[in-house]
Amino acid sequence: MLKLRIMRAAMAMTLASQITACSILQKNQAGSTPDNPILLDTMDLTFSAPTSNAIPRGAAPLKVDILHTELHLEFDVPEKAVFGRAFITATPYFDALDTITLDARGFAFETVAVQKGDSLMALEYQYDGNQIDIVLDKPLLKGGQVVLVMDYVAKPADLPAGDGHAISSSQGLYFINPKSDPDRVHPQVWSQGETEYNSGWFPCVDQPNEKHTQEIMLTVDTSFVTLSNGRFVYALDNGNGTRTDVWKQEKPHSTYLTMIALGDFAVVKDTWRDKEVWYYVDPAFEPYAQQIFGNTPEMLEFYSTKLGYDYPWEKFHQVIVHDFVSGAMENTSAVVHGEFVQQTPREMIDGTHEDVIAHELFHHWFGDLITSESWTHITMNEGFATYGEYLWWEHKYGDEEARLHLQSDLDAYLSESISGTNHKLIRRTYDDPDEVFDRHSYQKGGRVIHMLRNELGDDKFFEGLKLYLHQNAFGSVEDVHLRVAMEEISGVDLTWFFDQWYHREGHPVVDVQYEQDSSSNELKVKVSQEEGVYGTFMFHVDLIAGAGERSVTKRLWVDESSEAFSVVFDFVPEWYAIDPEGDMLWEVNEVKSGAAWMEQLERAPHFMTRSEALRTSYQLRTEFSVRYRKQLFNMLGSPEEFWAIKKVAASELPGLIGLDTNAAMNALMRTFQEEKNTELRAQALFSMDSLSGGDEGMTDLCIGAMQDSSMRVVRAALSTLTERDPCSAIGLSQNLQEEDSEEMLLWIARMHALCGQEASLSFFQEHGDAMKGIDRFMFNNDFTRFAIAVESEEVYDALVSYLGNSAFEEMSWWARMSTVQGLQRALSYYEETLGEIEAVENPSEEELTQLALLRNKKASLSALISEAKEVEDKEQEDAND
C-alpha cells in the first residue's frame, strides 16, 4: 500500500520547495502543509491521534482456517447497502472446534447455516455487532471441513469511519456519488481491506496471517464495469437490467487483499507473456492510459527475472477510483490507485507516478505472495515495496536517478526520526494497526534492505531473495524468515544485522574527521558515533579517495563508538569522502579542509559525493570563490552532468560574491531554454529572477513562460509574477483556470488570497467543491486568508456556507482542522462586528436589522462549531474503541 498521508503531504512540500525564490508557498509558511496550519483564533478541539498505551502485539492466534470464500453480492447503491450470501469453507488449524468465530462488522444476518449436501441446517449463533460466534451442530475435528452459509445485509457506510492517518477510513467498502449526481463521477463502489476492514462487507477471519481462495459473483446494473481478484470466469445477463460477473481467485492470499470495484471504467488492454495486463480509468483518460501505465509489462518482466520467481498471479489489472481513502493498494492481481495517478500528457511532462505503480507491483511478491504475519512485521511488506521502487529506477533510468530516489527515502525517514518519532522496525506495541504505516516501515525499511544488499553483494543478495520467495510462497513471514534465507545462501551469520536494524531503534549519528600527512600516502580517518543519541552501531562503510582523475574505494568495518583508521593509497590523496554513493542509513558530519571539499566537488565520480560537496557551499564560496564560481558554470554547461546537480548549481549562483551577472544570466537562460528536466528549468527561472533585480525584462520572460508546455515551469513563472504583483498575476492566469489540474487551482487560490480583492470571491465559490484531502486543507486556508484580507461580511458569509457544508464530511483530520479554524475566524468577525454595532448609542433601523442578523449568524455558527467538536470527540471515542 502507498500511504496517502505521506505521499500527499510530500506533494505539498514538493510544491513549496519548487519555488524557493519566492515566498508564496514556502514550506515554513503557515497554511502550506497540514503540519504548519494557519494559526487563527483557537478553540478546544483535539485533532491528534490518541497517545499510545504500548499494547503488546503479535500474530493473531490460528484456530480456524478459512480455505475458500464464495460470495454472491448485490448492491443498493443509493442506499449504500450490500446484500450478500457467503459460502465459507473452514477447517480447524489443530484443535477441534465447537464454535467458529468470524469478523463481521455491522451486519444484519438473515440466515446462518451449515451446508448438508443440497440442503441447509440452521445453526445457533451469537453476534455482538463485530464478531459472530457460530455454534456447530457437532465438533469439527482436525482434517475435517464445514461449509457455512450466511445471508446478510451490510451497510459499511454506517460504520464508524475512524481517524487513520495512513488509511483515512476503516469502513472497508465505499459508495462514491451513490445518488448519481450528474455533476460528479459516475457512481462507484470499491473496497479497501487493509488493515482489518474487509469484515465491513463480508464475513471473514480479518487477519493478515489468514489466507484463502475465493470466488466472487457480482450482480450489478449493466452500466457498471466490475473488477475483482483472480481471473474473470464469465458474465451472465439476467434480463432485468442487471448482469452477474464471476471472478475466481484460485491461489490463496490474505483476507485484506480481497477486493471489488464497480464503476464506469474505460478498459485499456495490454499483455505480458500470456497474462492480461489491463488498465481501468475514467473514460476521459482512456487515450492516456497506455502512457500512464505503459511500462507495466516491462516491470513485470524485470521483477520476474531479477527475483528469479515469475509473477505468480492470474493477471495484473490496475484501476483508478475516486476519493480513495489511501494512496494505492496492492490487492492481489487487482491494484487500486487513487485518482492522482490519472494524468494528462501535459502533466506527465513534469513527472509520472511510476514509482507508485512499481511499488504496488513489487508488493505482489512481497506482501501478496509472502505476507507479514502481523502488522508488527509490516516492514516486510512495505520496506520491500519501497525498495522495489529503487530497483525499477535503477533498471530503467540509471544509477543517478535511482540514487536520488534513495536519498529522498533517507530524508523522509530522518525527518520523522528527528521530529521525535523513533521505534523499532519490528514494532510490537501500537494502539491501532494504522500507526505502523509510517516512514520507518516504508523508507527506513527500504534503506535497511539496501544495506543488506551492500553487506552481501548483489549475487548473494538476489539469490537470497529468490530462496526467501520460494521457501515462503503463499505463506506468512517474520524478519527471521528473511535472515534464515540470506544466511543459507551466504554462509554468513547475520544475526547482528537483523538485531541491530530490525529490533533496535534509531541509526548511527557519526562524525568523521580526516588527517593527512602531505609527505605520505597515508590518510587517517576517525569515525566517532554519538552514543548518547542511539548508541553504537556496527556497519561496513566505503571510503573513497582520489587525486587527479584517479580514485580508489576501500571498505571500513566500524564496531566501536570511536575508531581510528590508517589507510594507505598508492598516491597522495587530494580529496576523500565516506559513503561515496549514499548507501548508509545514518546522519553524518564530515570535517575536512576546504581544499579537499573543492577537489571533491571537481573530481568525485559519484554524483552523491559531488552533491555532498555542494552542501558545504558556504565554506567553498568564501574560501575558493573564483574556483567555486567556475565549477558551478562548468556544471551548468556540461551535457554529462546530472540534472539534480545542475539544479543545485543554478540555485547557488544568485548568492555568490563577485559574480558576473551577465554571464550567469546567459548560463541560466541556456539552461532554461535547452534542458529537458522541468525541475531544473523552473530553478533556472527562479535564479534569473533573483539576479534580475526586478527588471521588467524578467516580467516579460515570465509572461512568455506562461505558455510553456510544462506546468511546473508555468507555476514557476506564476510564482514570480505573483510575488511582484499578485493582482496582475490573476489576470494573466485566467486561461489556466480551465486546466484540469487541482494543483494549478491551488496556486491561483494563493494569488487571490494575496491580492485580497472582493471580486475574487466567485473563484473560491466555484472551485472549492473540487478539492479533497490535503488540497482541501490548503484551499480552506487560502479562502480563510482571503476573508481576513477583505474583512467583508459577504465574504465571511460565503466562507461559512462553504466550510459548513463540509464540516462533518471530511475524512482527513487536517481538512477538518482547517474547516473548523476558518469557521472560528468567521465567528470572531461576527463577534467583532456585533460589538461595534452594540456600542452605537442610537442605532438606526438598518443597524438594528443588521444586529439581529448578526446575532442569528453568531448563534448558528457557534452551534455548528460545537456540533463539529462533538462529532470529532465521538470519532475519537470510536477510534479508541
C-alpha positions in Angstrom: 0.0 0.0 0.0 1.2 3.5 -0.7 0.2 5.8 2.1 -1.8 8.8 1.1 -0.9 11.0 4.1 2.9 10.7 3.5 2.5 11.0 -0.2 0.1 13.9 -0.4 2.0 15.8 2.3 5.2 15.2 0.4 3.5 16.5 -2.7 2.6 19.7 -0.8 6.1 20.1 0.4 7.4 19.5 -3.0 5.1 22.2 -4.3 6.6 24.5 -1.8 10.2 23.5 -2.4 9.9 24.0 -6.2 9.6 27.8 -5.7 12.5 28.6 -3.4 13.0 32.0 -5.0 9.6 33.3 -3.9 7.7 33.3 -0.6 4.1 32.4 -1.5 4.3 28.7 -0.8 7.4 28.2 1.2 7.4 25.0 3.3 7.5 27.0 6.5 4.7 29.4 5.6 1.5 29.0 7.6 -1.1 27.1 5.7 1.1 25.4 3.2 1.1 21.9 4.8 -1.0 20.2 7.5 2.0 20.3 9.8 2.1 24.1 9.6 -1.5 25.4 9.6 -2.7 29.0 9.7 -3.0 29.9 13.4 -6.3 31.5 13.7 -8.4 32.0 16.8 -8.1 28.8 18.8 -10.8 26.6 20.3 -10.8 23.5 22.4 -10.6 20.8 19.7 -8.3 17.7 19.6 -7.3 16.5 16.2 -4.4 14.3 17.1 -4.4 10.6 17.4 -4.6 9.2 21.0 -1.3 8.6 22.7 0.0 5.0 22.8 -0.8 2.7 25.6 2.0 0.4 24.5 -0.2 -2.6 23.9 1.9 -5.6 23.0 1.0 -7.0 19.6 1.7 -10.2 17.7 0.2 -12.5 15.2 -3.4 -13.5 15.6 -4.0 -17.0 17.1 -4.8 -19.5 14.4 -7.9 -21.5 15.4 -10.0 -21.8 12.3 -8.6 -21.8 8.7 -10.8 -20.4 6.0 -9.9 -22.5 3.0 -12.3 -20.9 0.5 -14.8 -18.0 0.4 -17.6 -17.8 -2.2 -19.6 -14.5 -2.2 -22.8 -13.7 -4.1 -23.2 -9.9 -3.8 -25.8 -7.4 -4.9 -25.9 -3.7 -4.2 -28.4 -1.0 -3.4 -26.1 1.8 -4.4 -28.3 4.8 -3.5 -28.8 3.3 0.0 -25.1 2.1 0.3 -26.2 -1.4 1.1 -24.7 -4.8 0.3 -26.9 -7.9 0.1 -24.7 -10.9 0.4 -24.7 -14.7 0.5 -21.4 -16.2 1.7 -20.3 -19.8 1.5 -17.3 -20.2 3.8 -15.3 -23.5 3.7 -13.5 -23.9 7.0 -11.3 -26.4 8.8 -9.5 -26.4 12.2 -5.9 -25.5 12.4 -5.3 -28.1 15.0 -7.8 -28.3 17.9 -11.3 -29.5 17.3 -13.9 -26.7 17.0 -17.3 -26.5 18.6 -17.7 -22.8 17.6 -16.4 -20.8 14.6 -15.8 -17.1 15.2 -15.8 -14.7 12.2 -15.4 -11.0 11.9 -18.4 -9.2 10.6 -18.9 -5.5 11.4 -22.4 -4.1 11.4 -24.3 -6.9 9.6 -27.9 -7.9 9.7 -28.0 -11.7 9.4 -30.9 -13.4 7.8 -29.5 -17.0 7.5 -26.7 -18.7 9.4 -26.5 -22.3 8.5 -24.3 -25.3 7.6 -24.5 -26.9 4.2 -25.6 -30.5 4.4 -25.5 -31.9 0.8 -28.1 -29.9 -1.1 -29.8 -28.6 2.0 -29.0 -26.2 4.8 -29.3 -26.7 8.5 -29.8 -23.6 10.6 -27.2 -23.0 13.4 -27.3 -21.1 16.6 -25.1 -18.1 16.9 -24.3 -15.1 19.0 -23.5 -11.7 17.4 -22.2 -8.5 19.1 -22.0 -6.3 16.0 -18.4 -7.0 15.4 -17.9 -10.8 15.6 -20.3 -13.7 15.1 -19.8 -16.9 17.1 -21.4 -19.8 15.2 -22.2 -22.9 17.2 -21.6 -26.0 15.1 -24.1 -28.9 15.2 -21.2 -31.2 16.1 -17.4 -30.8 16.8 -15.3 -30.2 13.8 -12.1 -32.3 14.0 -8.7 -31.7 12.6 -8.7 -32.6 8.9 -12.5 -32.1 8.6 -14.3 -29.4 6.7 -17.5 -27.5 7.0 -19.3 -25.1 4.7 -21.1 -22.3 6.4 -23.8 -20.4 4.6 -24.7 -16.9 5.6 -27.3 -14.5 4.2 -26.7 -10.9 5.3 -27.1 -7.2 4.7 -24.1 -5.0 5.3 -24.1 -1.2 5.4 -20.4 -0.3 5.7 -21.1 3.4 5.3 -22.9 3.3 8.7 -19.8 2.0 10.4 -17.5 4.5 12.3 -15.0 5.9 9.8 -12.2 6.1 12.3 -9.4 8.7 12.0 -6.5 6.9 10.5 -3.5 8.8 9.1 -2.3 6.2 6.5 -5.8 5.0 5.7 -8.3 7.7 6.4 -11.4 5.4 6.8 -12.0 1.9 8.2 -15.4 1.2 6.7 -14.0 -1.3 4.1 -16.4 -0.6 1.3 -17.2 2.8 -0.2 -20.0 4.2 -2.3 -18.9 7.2 -4.4 -21.7 9.5 -5.7 -24.4 6.9 -4.8 -27.2 9.3 -5.7 -25.8 9.7 -9.3 -25.2 13.5 -9.1 -24.7 14.3 -12.8 -22.0 16.9 -11.9 -19.8 14.2 -10.3 -18.1 11.0 -11.4 -20.4 8.1 -12.4 -21.3 6.1 -9.2 -18.5 3.8 -8.0 -18.3 1.1 -5.4 -14.8 -0.1 -4.3 -13.2 -1.8 -1.3 -10.1 -1.1 0.8 -9.3 -4.1 3.0 -6.1 -3.1 4.7 -5.7 -3.3 7.6 -8.7 -5.2 9.1 -11.5 -3.6 7.1 -12.9 -6.2 4.7 -15.1 -7.5 7.5 -17.2 -4.5 6.8 -18.7 -6.2 3.8 -18.1 -9.9 4.0 -17.7 -12.3 7.0 -14.1 -13.5 7.4 -11.2 -14.0 9.7 -9.9 -10.5 9.2 -6.2 -11.0 9.9 -3.1 -10.9 7.7 -1.9 -14.4 8.6 -5.2 -15.9 7.3 -5.2 -16.9 3.6 -8.0 -18.2 1.5 -9.0 -18.8 -2.1 -12.2 -17.1 -3.3 -14.9 -16.8 -5.9 -17.0 -13.6 -6.1 -20.2 -13.1 -8.1 -21.1 -9.5 -8.5 -24.7 -8.8 -9.6 -24.7 -5.2 -10.8 -26.5 -2.7 -13.1 -25.3 -3.3 -16.7 -23.8 0.3 -16.7 -21.1 -1.0 -14.3 -17.8 -2.4 -15.2 -16.5 -4.8 -12.5 -13.1 -5.9 -11.2 -12.0 -8.4 -8.6 -9.1 -10.6 -7.8 -8.1 -13.6 -10.0 -9.4 -14.4 -13.4 -12.7 -13.3 -14.9 -14.8 -16.5 -15.4 -18.0 -15.4 -17.2 -20.7 -12.8 -17.3 -24.4 -13.6 -17.2 -27.1 -11.2 -18.5 -30.0 -11.5 -16.1 -32.5 -9.9 -18.5 -33.7 -7.4 -16.0 -31.1 -4.6 -16.5 -28.5 -6.4 -14.3 -25.5 -8.6 -15.1 -23.6 -11.1 -12.9 -19.9 -11.1 -13.3 -17.9 -14.0 -11.8 -14.3 -13.6 -10.6 -12.2 -16.5 -9.3 -9.0 -16.3 -7.2 -7.5 -19.8 -7.3 -4.3 -19.2 -5.2 -4.5 -18.4 -1.5 -4.0 -14.8 -0.4 -4.6 -12.8 2.8 -8.1 -11.6 3.6 -7.2 -7.9 3.4 -6.2 -8.3 -0.2 -9.7 -9.3 -1.3 -11.2 -6.5 -3.4 -14.0 -5.5 -5.6 -14.5 -2.3 -7.7 -17.6 -1.2 -9.8 -17.7 1.9 -11.9 -17.9 3.4 -15.4 -14.4 2.5 -16.3 -12.8 2.5 -19.7 -10.6 -0.6 -20.0 -7.4 -0.5 -22.0 -5.9 -3.9 -22.6 -2.2 -4.9 -22.6 -0.4 -8.2 -22.1 2.7 -9.6 -20.5 3.7 -13.1 -21.7 0.3 -14.9 -21.6 -1.3 -12.8 -18.9 -3.8 -10.0 -19.1 -2.4 -6.6 -18.1 -5.4 -4.2 -18.1 -5.9 -0.6 -17.1 -9.2 0.7 -15.8 -9.5 4.5 -16.0 -12.1 7.3 -16.3 -13.4 7.4 -19.9 -11.9 10.8 -20.3 -8.4 9.4 -19.6 -8.7 6.4 -22.0 -6.4 8.0 -24.6 -3.7 8.4 -22.0 -3.9 5.0 -20.1 -1.1 3.5 -22.1 1.1 6.4 -21.3 0.2 6.3 -17.6 0.6 2.6 -17.2 2.6 1.6 -20.3 5.8 0.4 -18.6 3.9 -2.2 -16.6 4.7 -5.2 -18.8 8.4 -4.2 -18.7 8.2 -4.0 -14.9 6.6 -7.5 -14.8 9.5 -8.9 -16.9 12.2 -7.1 -14.9 10.9 -8.1 -11.5 10.3 -11.7 -12.5 13.8 -12.0 -13.9 15.5 -10.1 -11.2 13.9 -12.1 -8.4 14.1 -15.5 -10.0 10.4 -16.0 -9.4 7.9 -15.3 -12.1 4.9 -13.1 -11.4 2.7 -15.7 -9.6 -0.9 -14.4 -10.2 -3.5 -15.0 -12.9 -3.5 -11.4 -14.2 -2.4 -7.9 -13.4 -5.1 -5.3 -13.6 -5.0 -1.7 -12.3 -8.0 0.5 -11.6 -8.2 4.2 -10.8 -11.0 5.2 -8.4 -12.3 8.4 -7.0 -12.0 9.6 -3.3 -9.7 6.7 -2.4 -9.0 6.5 1.3 -5.3 5.8 0.9 -2.7 6.3 -1.8 -2.8 3.0 -3.6 -3.4 -0.6 -2.6 -1.8 -3.8 -3.8 -4.9 -6.1 -3.8 -3.8 -9.4 -5.4 -3.8 -9.0 -9.2 -6.1 -6.0 -9.0 -4.4 -2.9 -7.7 -6.5 0.2 -6.7 -5.0 3.6 -7.3 -6.2 7.0 -6.2 -7.2 9.4 -8.9 -3.9 11.3 -8.5 -2.3 8.6 -10.7 -4.5 9.7 -13.6 -2.6 12.4 -15.5 -2.8 14.2 -18.8 0.1 14.1 -21.2 0.9 17.7 -20.2 1.0 16.8 -16.5 3.3 13.8 -17.3 5.9 16.1 -18.8 6.7 17.1 -15.2 6.8 13.5 -13.9 4.5 10.5 -13.6 3.6 8.3 -10.7 5.5 5.4 -12.0 7.0 4.9 -8.5 3.5 4.2 -7.2 2.9 1.6 -10.0 6.3 -0.1 -9.3 5.6 -0.1 -5.5 2.2 -1.8 -5.8 3.5 -4.3 -8.4 6.5 -5.3 -6.2 4.0 -6.0 -3.4 2.8 -8.9 -5.5 5.9 -10.8 -4.4 6.5 -9.0 -1.0 3.1 -8.6 0.6 0.8 -10.8 -1.6 2.9 -13.9 -2.3 4.5 -13.8 1.1 2.8 -11.7 3.7 3.8 -10.2 7.0 2.2 -12.5 9.6 1.1 -9.5 11.6 1.1 -5.7 11.4 4.1 -5.8 13.7 6.1 -7.0 10.8 4.6 -4.7 8.1 8.0 -3.5 7.0 8.4 -7.0 5.5 5.7 -5.8 3.1 6.2 -2.1 2.8 10.0 -1.8 3.2 10.4 -4.2 0.3 7.8 -2.4 -1.9 9.6 0.8 -1.2 12.9 -0.8 -2.3 11.1 -2.1 -5.4 10.8 1.5 -6.5 14.6 1.9 -6.3 15.2 -1.3 -8.2 12.9 -0.2 -11.0 14.6 3.3 -11.1 18.0 1.6 -11.2 17.0 -0.6 -14.1 15.0 1.8 -16.2 16.5 5.2 -15.6 20.0 4.5 -14.3 22.1 4.8 -11.2 21.9 8.5 -10.7 18.1 8.7 -10.8 17.9 5.7 -8.5 20.3 7.2 -6.0 18.3 10.4 -6.0 15.2 8.4 -5.2 17.0 6.5 -2.5 18.3 9.7 -0.9 14.7 11.1 -0.8 13.8 7.9 1.2 16.6 8.7 3.7 15.5 12.3 4.0 11.9 11.2 4.6 12.8 8.8 7.4 15.2 11.2 9.0 12.6 14.0 9.1 10.3 11.6 11.0 13.1 10.4 13.3 14.5 13.9 14.0 11.0 15.1 14.9 11.0 12.7 17.8 9.2 9.6 16.4 11.5 6.6 16.8 10.7 3.0 17.2 11.9 -0.4 16.0 11.2 -1.7 12.5 9.6 -4.7 14.1 7.0 -2.8 16.1 5.4 -4.9 18.8 3.5 -2.1 20.6 0.8 0.1 19.0 -2.8 1.1 19.6 -4.1 0.8 16.1 -2.6 -1.1 13.1 -2.8 2.2 11.1 0.0 3.5 13.2 2.6 1.2 11.8 2.3 2.6 8.3 4.9 5.3 8.7 8.3 6.4 7.3 10.0 3.8 9.5 8.1 0.9 8.0 8.4 2.3 4.4 11.5 4.4 3.9 13.7 3.1 6.7 12.7 -0.4 5.8 13.7 0.1 2.2 17.1 1.6 3.2 17.8 -1.4 5.5 17.2 -3.8 2.7 19.6 -1.7 0.5 22.2 -2.0 3.2 21.7 -5.8 3.4 22.3 -5.9 -0.3 25.6 -3.9 0.1 26.5 -6.2 3.0 26.2 -9.4 1.0 26.9 -8.2 -2.6 24.4 -8.4 -5.5 24.9 -12.1 -6.3 24.2 -13.4 -2.8 21.5 -10.8 -2.1 19.4 -11.7 -5.1 19.9 -15.4 -4.7 18.8 -14.9 -1.1 15.7 -13.2 -2.2 14.9 -15.9 -4.6 15.2 -18.5 -1.9 13.2 -16.4 0.5 10.3 -16.3 -2.0 10.4 -20.0 -2.9 10.6 -21.1 0.8 7.7 -18.9 1.9 5.4 -18.7 -1.1 1.7 -18.3 -0.2 2.7 -18.1 3.5 3.2 -15.6 6.2 6.6 -14.3 7.4 8.6 -12.5 10.0 12.0 -11.0 9.6 13.6 -14.2 10.8 12.5 -15.9 7.6 14.5 -13.4 5.5 17.5 -13.8 7.8 17.5 -17.6 7.5 17.3 -17.5 3.7 20.1 -15.0 3.4 22.3 -17.0 5.8 21.6 -20.2 3.9 22.8 -18.6 0.7 25.7 -16.6 2.0 27.0 -18.8 4.7 27.3 -15.8 7.0 25.7 -15.3 10.4 23.5 -12.2 10.0 22.0 -12.1 13.5 23.9 -9.0 14.3 22.5 -7.2 11.2 18.9 -8.1 11.9 19.1 -7.5 15.6 20.6 -4.0 15.0 18.4 -2.8 12.2 15.1 -4.6 12.7 14.9 -4.9 16.5 16.6 -1.7 17.7 15.6 2.0 17.4 17.5 4.7 15.5 20.5 4.9 13.3 24.2 5.9 13.6 24.9 9.6 14.2 28.5 9.9 13.1 31.3 12.5 12.9 34.2 11.8 10.5 37.5 13.6 10.8 40.4 13.3 8.4 44.1 13.9 8.9 46.6 13.7 6.1 50.4 13.9 6.0 51.2 15.7 2.7 54.5 13.9 2.7 53.0 10.4 2.6 50.1 8.5 1.0 48.5 7.8 4.4 45.1 9.1 5.3 44.0 8.9 8.9 40.2 8.6 9.4 38.5 8.9 12.8 34.9 7.7 12.9 33.0 8.7 16.1 29.4 7.8 17.0 27.3 9.9 19.3 26.5 7.2 21.9 24.1 9.5 23.7 21.7 9.5 20.8 21.2 5.9 19.7 24.3 4.1 20.9 27.0 2.3 18.9 26.1 0.6 15.7 28.2 -1.8 13.6 28.5 -1.4 9.9 30.7 -1.6 6.8 31.1 1.7 5.0 33.1 2.7 1.9 35.9 5.3 1.9 36.9 6.8 -1.4 40.0 8.9 -2.1 41.3 10.4 -5.3 43.9 12.6 -7.0 43.6 14.0 -10.4 41.4 11.6 -12.5 42.2 8.6 -10.2 40.1 7.3 -7.3 40.2 4.2 -5.1 37.5 2.9 -2.8 38.2 0.9 0.3 35.8 -0.7 2.8 36.0 0.0 6.6 34.4 -2.0 9.4 33.1 0.1 12.3 32.0 -1.6 15.5 33.1 0.8 18.3 31.9 4.2 19.4 35.2 5.8 18.3 37.7 4.2 15.8 40.8 5.5 14.0 41.8 4.0 10.7 45.0 4.5 8.8 44.5 3.9 5.1 47.4 3.9 2.7 47.0 4.6 -1.0 49.5 4.5 -3.9 49.1 8.2 -4.4 48.8 11.3 -2.2 45.0 11.8 -1.7 43.8 15.2 -2.8 40.2 14.6 -1.8 38.4 11.9 0.2 34.8 11.1 1.3 33.0 8.5 3.3 29.9 6.6 1.9 30.5 8.0 -1.6 27.3 6.6 -3.2 25.0 7.4 -0.3 24.3 3.8 0.8 24.3 4.4 4.5 21.3 4.9 6.8 22.8 7.5 9.1 23.4 11.1 9.9 27.0 12.0 9.1 29.1 15.1 9.5 32.5 15.2 7.7 35.2 17.6 8.9 37.9 18.3 6.3 39.6 21.2 4.6 38.1 23.5 2.1 40.7 22.3 -0.4 39.6 18.7 0.0 35.9 19.7 -0.4 36.8 21.7 -3.5 38.7 18.8 -5.1 35.8 16.5 -4.2 33.3 18.9 -6.0 35.5 19.0 -9.1 36.8 15.4 -9.2 34.5 12.9 -7.5 33.0 10.4 -9.9 29.7 9.8 -7.9 27.0 12.5 -8.1 26.1 11.8 -4.5 29.7 12.8 -3.4 29.6 15.9 -5.6 26.2 16.7 -4.1 27.6 16.4 -0.6 30.3 18.9 -1.5 27.7 21.3 -2.7 26.1 21.2 0.7 29.2 22.8 2.1 28.8 25.7 -0.4 29.2 28.4 2.2 32.7 27.3 3.0 33.6 26.9 -0.6 32.1 30.1 -2.0 34.1 32.2 0.6 37.4 30.3 0.7 37.5 29.3 -3.0 35.2 31.9 -4.5 36.7 32.1 -8.0 37.2 28.4 -8.4 33.8 27.7 -7.0 32.1 30.0 -9.4 33.9 28.5 -12.3 32.9 25.0 -11.2 29.2 26.0 -11.0 29.4 27.4 -14.5 31.1 24.2 -15.7 28.4 22.0 -14.1 25.6 24.1 -15.7 27.3 23.9 -19.1 28.2 20.2 -19.0 25.9 17.9 -21.1 27.1 14.9 -19.0 26.3 16.4 -15.6 23.2 15.0 -13.8 20.3 17.4 -13.8 19.9 17.4 -10.0 23.4 18.7 -9.6 22.7 21.4 -12.2 19.6 22.4 -10.2 21.7 22.9 -7.1 24.3 24.8 -9.1 21.6 27.0 -10.5 20.2 27.8 -7.1 23.7 28.7 -5.8 24.6 31.3 -8.4 22.5 34.2 -7.2 24.2 34.2 -3.8 27.8 34.4 -5.0 30.0 37.4 -4.3 31.9 38.7 -7.4 29.5 37.0 -9.8 29.5 38.2 -13.4 25.7 38.8 -13.5 25.5 38.9 -17.3 27.4 35.6 -17.7 25.3 34.0 -15.0 22.1 35.2 -16.7 23.3 33.8 -20.0 24.1 30.5 -18.5 20.8 30.2 -16.7 19.0 31.3 -19.9 20.6 28.5 -21.8 19.7 26.1 -19.1 16.1 27.3 -19.2 15.8 27.0 -22.9 17.8 23.9 -23.6 17.4 21.5 -20.7 14.7 18.9 -20.7 14.2 18.4 -16.9 11.5 20.7 -15.8 12.6 21.0 -12.2 15.9 22.3 -13.5 14.3 24.7 -15.9 12.0 26.0 -13.1 15.0 26.6 -10.9 16.8 28.4 -13.7 13.8 30.8 -13.9 13.8 31.4 -10.2 17.5 32.1 -10.2 17.2 34.5 -13.1 14.5 36.3 -11.2 16.8 36.6 -8.1 19.6 38.1 -10.3 17.3 40.4 -12.3 16.7 43.0 -9.6 13.1 43.4 -10.6 13.9 44.1 -14.2 10.9 44.3 -16.5 12.6 42.0 -18.9 12.1 39.3 -16.3 8.4 40.0 -16.2 8.3 39.6 -19.9 10.2 36.3 -19.7 7.8 35.0 -17.1 4.8 36.1 -19.2 6.2 34.2 -22.1 6.9 31.2 -19.8 3.2 31.0 -19.0 2.8 29.4 -22.5 5.3 26.6 -21.7 4.3 23.0 -22.1 5.4 22.2 -18.6 3.0 23.1 -15.8 5.9 23.2 -13.4 7.6 25.9 -15.4 4.2 27.7 -15.7 3.9 27.6 -11.9 7.4 29.0 -11.5 6.5 31.9 -13.8 3.3 32.4 -11.9 5.0 32.4 -8.5 7.5 35.1 -9.8 4.7 37.2 -11.2 2.7 36.8 -8.0 5.5 37.9 -5.8 5.8 41.1 -8.0 2.1 41.8 -8.3 -0.5 39.2 -7.3 -3.4 41.1 -8.7 -1.8 41.4 -12.1 -0.9 37.7 -12.0 -4.5 36.8 -11.6 -5.3 38.4 -14.9 -2.5 36.5 -16.6 -3.7 33.2 -15.2 -7.3 33.3 -16.4 -6.8 30.6 -19.1 -5.1 28.3 -16.5 -8.3 28.1 -14.5 -9.7 25.9 -17.3 -6.8 23.4 -16.9 -7.9 20.0 -15.4 -5.4 20.5 -12.5 -6.3 20.9 -8.9 -2.7 21.8 -8.2 -2.9 24.7 -10.6 -6.1 25.9 -8.9 -4.3 25.9 -5.6 -1.7 28.2 -6.9 -4.3 30.5 -8.3 -6.2 30.4 -5.0 -3.0 31.7 -3.3 -2.8 34.6 -5.7 -6.4 35.5 -5.0 -5.7 35.3 -1.3 -2.7 37.6 -1.5 -4.4 40.1 -3.8 -7.4 40.3 -1.5 -9.9 41.9 -3.8 -13.6 41.1 -3.1 -14.2 40.3 -6.7 -12.2 37.1 -6.2 -15.0 35.6 -4.1 -16.5 33.9 -7.1 -13.3 32.0 -7.7 -13.4 30.4 -4.2 -17.1 29.7 -4.5 -16.7 28.0 -7.9 -13.7 25.8 -7.2 -13.9 24.7 -3.6 -16.0 21.6 -4.1 -13.4 20.0 -6.3 -10.8 19.9 -3.5 -10.1 16.9 -1.3 -7.7 15.9 1.4 -4.5 18.0 1.5 -5.8 20.1 -1.4 -8.9 20.9 0.7 -6.7 21.8 3.6 -4.7 24.3 1.5 -7.7 25.7 -0.3 -9.6 26.2 3.0 -6.6 28.1 4.4 -6.4 30.3 1.4 -10.2 31.0 1.4 -9.8 32.0 5.1 -6.7 34.1 4.4 -8.7 35.8 1.6 -11.6 36.5 4.0 -9.2 38.0 6.6 -7.7 40.3 3.8 -11.1 41.5 2.6 -12.9 41.7 6.0 -16.3 41.7 4.3 -19.5 40.3 5.8 -20.5 38.9 2.4 -17.2 37.1 2.1 -17.4 35.7 5.6 -21.0 34.5 4.9 -19.7 32.7 1.8 -16.8 31.2 3.8 -19.2 29.9 6.4 -21.5 28.5 3.7 -18.6 26.7 2.0 -17.0 25.3 5.1 -20.2 24.5 6.9 -21.3 22.2 4.1 -18.2 20.0 4.6 -17.7 20.3 8.4 -18.9 16.8 9.0 -17.9 15.1 5.7 -14.2 15.5 5.7 -12.3 12.2 6.3 -8.8 13.8 6.8 -8.1 15.4 10.2 -6.1 18.2 8.6 -9.0 19.2 6.3 -11.4 19.1 9.3 -8.9 21.2 11.3 -8.7 23.9 8.6 -12.5 23.8 8.3 -13.1 24.5 12.0 -10.3 27.1 12.1 -12.0 29.0 9.2 -15.4 28.8 10.9 -13.8 30.1 14.2 -12.3 33.0 12.3 -15.7 33.9 10.8 -17.2 33.7 14.3 -14.6 36.2 15.6 -15.5 38.5 12.8 -19.2 38.3 13.6 -18.5 39.0 17.3 -16.3 42.0 16.5 -18.9 43.5 14.1 -21.6 42.9 16.7 -19.5 44.7 19.3 -19.1 47.7 17.1 -22.8 48.0 16.4 -23.8 47.3 20.0 -21.5 50.2 21.0 -23.6 52.6 19.0 -25.8 54.7 21.3 -28.7 55.4 19.0 -28.6 52.7 16.3 -30.6 53.2 13.1 -33.2 50.8 11.9 -30.7 49.5 9.4 -28.2 48.9 12.2 -30.8 47.2 14.3 -31.7 44.9 11.5 -28.1 44.1 10.9 -27.7 43.5 14.7 -30.5 40.9 14.6 -29.0 39.1 11.6 -25.5 39.0 13.1 -26.8 37.6 16.4 -28.6 34.8 14.4 -25.4 34.2 12.4 -23.3 34.1 15.6 -25.7 31.7 17.3 -26.0 29.3 14.3 -22.2 29.3 13.8 -21.5 28.7 17.5 -23.9 25.7 17.4 -22.2 24.4 14.2 -18.7 24.6 15.8 -20.0 22.9 18.9 -21.5 20.1 16.8 -18.2 19.8 14.9 -16.5 19.3 18.2 -18.9 16.7 19.4 -18.5 14.8 16.1 -14.7 14.9 16.4 -14.9 13.7 20.1 -17.2 10.9 19.0 -14.9 9.8 16.2 -12.0 9.8 18.7 -14.0 7.6 21.0 -14.9 5.2 18.2 -11.2 5.1 17.2 -10.2 4.3 20.7 -12.8 1.6 21.0 
